[in-house]
Amino acid sequence: MQGLVDFLNGVIWSPFLIYLCLGAGLFYSILTRFVQIRHFFEMWRLLLSGKSSEKGISSFQALAVSLSGRVGTGNIAGVAAAIGFGGPGAVFWMWVVAFFGAATAYAESTLAQIYKEEDEGQFRGGPAYYIEKAMGQKWYSWIFAIATIFACGVLLPGVQSNSIGNAVETAFGSGPMIETAIGTFSFAKVVTGTVVSIILGFIIFGGVKRIANFTQIVVPFMALAYILTAFVIILLHITEVPHIFALIIGDAFTPMAGFGAAIGWGVKRGVYSNEAGQGTGPHAAAAANVDHPAQQGLVQSFSIYIDTLLVCSATAFMILITGMYNVQGADEGVFIVQNLAANIGANGPAFTQLAIDSTLPGIGKPFIALALFFFAFTTILAYYYIAETNIAYIRRTVNINGLKFLLKLVIIASVFYGTVRAANLAWAMGDVGVGLMAWLNIIGILIIFFMSKPALKALKDYEEQQKRGVSVYTFDPVKLGIKGATYWEKLIEKSSKK
């Protein structure tokens, strides 16, 4: 299984995908005249405004749901893996992919808003919807929807729960070994998997509103607590900060692990963490209740900054400033930098736990176990919502009863199995899911741009209304020459009759 998954990763995560991720971000940055910089303060304003409705959630709730997908295991274990396999320079390339990815996030999230639909009393949307409506290629939409259901319902949840299990085991010990039908596992992991599965079941059977209400409370709290802990550690090693910056930037271009390794791991873990271009963020963006599609595009763009430039950087600085990391060489068991025991794996939370423990003894292991529980658990909730949205898309054409219920059972089983299985296999399978979605979505949004430029037209329209100083923004897709935006067309028609 490991060999097959590694082979698939080698094909999916070829240099072409890395160039595609960076290239798409640069492309949209130039075309939007660096929307991620020009509208930074507007992002803040929008984030704090907007209300939920019976059909949709607020901008902040949508940000929280998408952040719950973005701020997860990738921010703790993913950053450690990037450093462990790509060297400190990989952090620089995570920053680069985040900066350019903010423009990609604007484009895909705006598209999700433009082409959203009402389904059973709530808003639905995402790449499957905008690929069908803007590209007119239903077969491509179906491929994305099926790939996303498989990735978010089966492959990716196991990565998140695996890190929870590893963190709990590191913090509190493994306990006695338990023999089961699927293998022999530690007591700590079996109990953790059971508890996480029960809590997950309670929330996902409550629907998107319960997910939104849970994440809007948990996500800001956990992110703030984590960043404050990192700030304390950085403050206690403040004289090392200039050296760490020099190490990250210097190693990005003349890295000890090889130039290609730093870029490859930085981009791979960057995309995994902030999800720009991956196609996951647009699902939550479509659920938001806003006056204009560009508004949610800007809010989602801001989430990339929170994820990578704040949370991922916090992890990277804690690990590098305390020296709690190894850098793997070309061959297994060979290290370019070895500050820790050889058996401490990079594909897990151990680097981060040891970094905190080295400065705040006795706190690091349990704190990261708790942080990872919240980070990873809310990400699993986001994955469920994304998979459910794509099932709703498929049911528009083929109404198969029981698909949502089956998804709930599958994702709970995936979470339990992911908690107890080996970390390397969990991460490798997660990479397959992320890579497949990224290929399909980025190619889709680039083709859509060359066909009709809807995200760019929406931005221009929003900026013109900004200049006029309107109090309430409106969006008329027909006037802008955007076809297929049926929700907005009906909204304009309804308002014109009043």
C-alpha positions, 0 to 999 in steps of 0.5 A: 500500500505504501509503495502504491501511494508513494508512486501515485504521489510521485506522479501527482506531485510532479514539478508540473503541479508545483509550477502550476500552483505558483504560476496560477497564484502569480497569474491571478496576482498580476491580473487582479493588480495584487488584490491581496495587497490593495484590498487588505483593509477592505478584507478586515472591514468585510470580515467584521460585517455581514449577517447570517440568514436562514439560507446562508451563514455570515462572512465570518462564519464562512471564514471560520468554516474555511479556516477550520479546513485550512488551520489544521494538522498542516500548521503543526505537523505539516510545517515540521515535515516541510522543515524535516524534508526540505530544510528551513528554506522550505518555510520561505516557499510556504510564504511565497505560495501563501502570498500568491495563493491569496489571489488564487483564493480570491478567484476561486471563492468569488467564482463559488459565490457567483455560481452558488445555488439554493439547495434544501433551504441553504446555499451550496457551491464550489468547483463542481458547480462553477466548472459546470456553469462557467465551463459548460463541462459537466463531465469535468464537474463530475470528476472533480465532485467524485475526486473530492468526495473520495479525498475529503470523505476517505483520504484527508480525515485520516491525516488529521486524526492521525496527528491527534492520535500521535500527539496524545500518545506522545503526551500521555504514553501509549499504554497497553497494546490492544489486538483488533481485527485491523491490527494491534494498536496502543490503548491511547490511540484506540481510546482517542479514535473512539472519543473523536469519532463519537464527538464527530458523529454528534456534530455532523448529524446536526448539519452545516449550521451546527458546524458553522456555530462550532467552528466560529467559536473554536477556530479563533480561540485555538488560533489565538492561544497557539500564536500567543504561545509561539509569541512567548517562546519567540520573545524568550529567544528574541536575540535569535530572531534575525539569525532565524530569518537569515537561515530561512531566506538563505536556505531557500536559495542555497539549501542544505537539503537541495534547492528542489527539495526546499521548493517542493516541500514548501509548496506541497505543505503550503498548499496542504496547509492554506489550501489555496487553489486546492478547491476546498475553500470555495465550498464554505465561501459559497455558503456565505450570505453576502451582497456581492460575490467579490466580498466573500472572495476578499474575506477568503483571500484574507484567510490565507494570511491567517493560516500561513503567515501567522499560524504556520510561521508561529510553528516554524519559528518555534521549531527553528528558534529552539533547534528542535528538528532534523533535516533528512538527507537523500537516503533514509537514516541519513541526516543533513542536520540532526539535532534530535534522535533519529527515530523522531519522525518529521511526519508528526507533531513531535518537532513542535511538541519538543520545541515548546517543551524545551522552553516551557517544560512539561507544557509542550506535549499536552498543549500540542495534543490539545491544540492538535485536537481542536485544529484537526477536529475542526478540519475534519468537520470542514472536510465532511461539509465539503464532501457533503456539498459534492454529494448534493451536487451529484444528487442534482442529476442522480438522486440516490437516497442514503448517500449523505448517511453513508458519507457520515459512516465512512468519514467516522470510520476513516477518522478512527482508522486514521487515528491508529494507523502509521503516520507516513501512510496517512500523510501520503494518502492525504497528499494524493487527495490534495494533489488530485483536487489541486490539479482539477481545480486550478486547471478549471479556474484558469480555463474559466478565466480565458473563457469569460473572466467572471472573477475579474469582472466581479472585482472590477464591478465591486471596485466601481461601486466602492468608488461611487460610495454605495451603501448597499452593494448589488451584483447583476451578472447579466449586465456584466456579461456573466452567464449561468449565475442563476441565483443572482439573476433571480435576486435582481429580478425579484428586487426589480419587481419591488 
